Amino acid sequence: MRGLSFSMSKFQDALPPDVESIFAFYASIPHHNAIGLEAVSANLEMAQMRIAYDPRFVGNPDTGILHGGLITTLMDATGGLAVMASVPKGTPVATLDLRLDYLRGAEPEVSLIGCAHCYKLTRNVAFTRGVAYEEDNPDDPIANFIATYMIKPVGIKMGVWEAGP
């Protein structure tokens, strides 16, 4: 990602991500399929996802610019992908907080790419940042984002609220 540098010393001894399983999981998500969101690549340094231009998701019919919610979805999913590529297989991941800054409207009829990096992991929280840009135009992002994701160790069940008697 241009303009950002990251220290990967924390991850030098980490196992490589199980990209095949992660991609299969992402491909099984009905919402991703409905909007045409696809995982492109994932490793310890960067995750990329792509969404093809689709007129169903135009936010302004006069300009053909895609709706901002689609870009938010792209970046939330890409940040989650970056986290999944940085934690052990089977680790539950859930978005806690996401901030997206729109820098400009995307060009009409052009596919979008989201790139994200998980730059810090704590026991329960993963921190990510990244950008969205038009395919073939990575030097002029349309949005940047930062997000945090809750992570739980493998084998630890997420809390389920149960009503008392």
Secondary structure, 3 states (H helix, E strand, C coil): CCCCCCCCHHHCCCCCCCHHHHHHHHHCCHHHHHHCEEEEEECCCCEEEEECCCHHHEEECCCCEECHHHHHHHHHHHHHHHHHCCCCCCCCEEEEEEEEEECCCCCCCCCEEEEEEEEEECCCEEEEEEEEEECCCCCCCCEEEEEEEEECCCCCCCCCCCCCC
